[in-house]
Amino acid sequence: MVSVISSVTSLVLLYVFFRVLKVGSAAASNILAAAVATGPSYYLNRTWAWKRGGKSHLWREVVPFWVIAFVSLALSTGAVDFASHEAHVHHLQGRTETILVEFANFFTYGVLWVAKFSFFNRILFAHRAPDEREGPEGPGGPSAPEVPPGPLSPTIA
């Protein structure tokens, strides 16, 4: 849901900056849209999707998130700039150019979404439970619970 909210926010802002306010090129509009949308995206990802509270850890959460956000921004900006350039080369203007620019943004972020989700979910905001097999004496110590072999357990012969 966070991705849907972030995507809609970015696309609406891109449209407003590019077509309504005409702040400049598609690339400049994309940069502004991402600059506005990335802060709420971080907050929503951290609090809602990955259930983190309290103060953010600068090096484990903030820096990796923003590095990924800026790499994504660079790739999407290249894509929207290319789409806008191609629209001009083919004499497409107005609504058609806007659709191409919006699609380039949406497609780029869609492709990146899978990689970012995996990174955020499995690494950046992963819940790190202590190893349940470790007791006070270390791994496999006396307090480690016995796990009986089950149908999916590997067997050692």
C-alpha positions, 0 to 999 in steps of 0.5 A: 500500500505504501508503494501505491501511495508513493507512486500516486503522489509522485505521478500527481506531482510530476503531472502538476510540475510538468504540465500544470505549473510548467516548472521546466523540463520533464527531468526538472519536474521529476526531480521536484516530484521525487524530492517532495514524495520521498520524505513521506515514502520513508516515513510510511515505509518505516512506520507502516510497512516495516513497523519501526518506531522511535528514532531512525538509525542514520547508517542502518536505515536513513542513509541506505534508504536515501541512497536507493531513493537517489539512485532511483531518482537518477534512473527515473529522471533519465527515463522521463528525459528520454521520453520527453526528448523522443516526444519532441523528436516525433513532434508529440506535444501536450497530453501525448508528451505528458502520457509518455513522461508519466509512463516512463516514470511509472515503468521505471519505478515499477521495475525498481520496486521489486528490487527495492522491496526485496532490499528493504524487506529482507535487509534494511528493515528485516526483523532480526530475532535472536537465534532461538537455538542459542542458549547461555552457553552458545549455539547448541548449548544445554538450553537449546531446545531439542527439535525432533526430525520432521518430514521436511528435516534434513537427515544425516546418515 
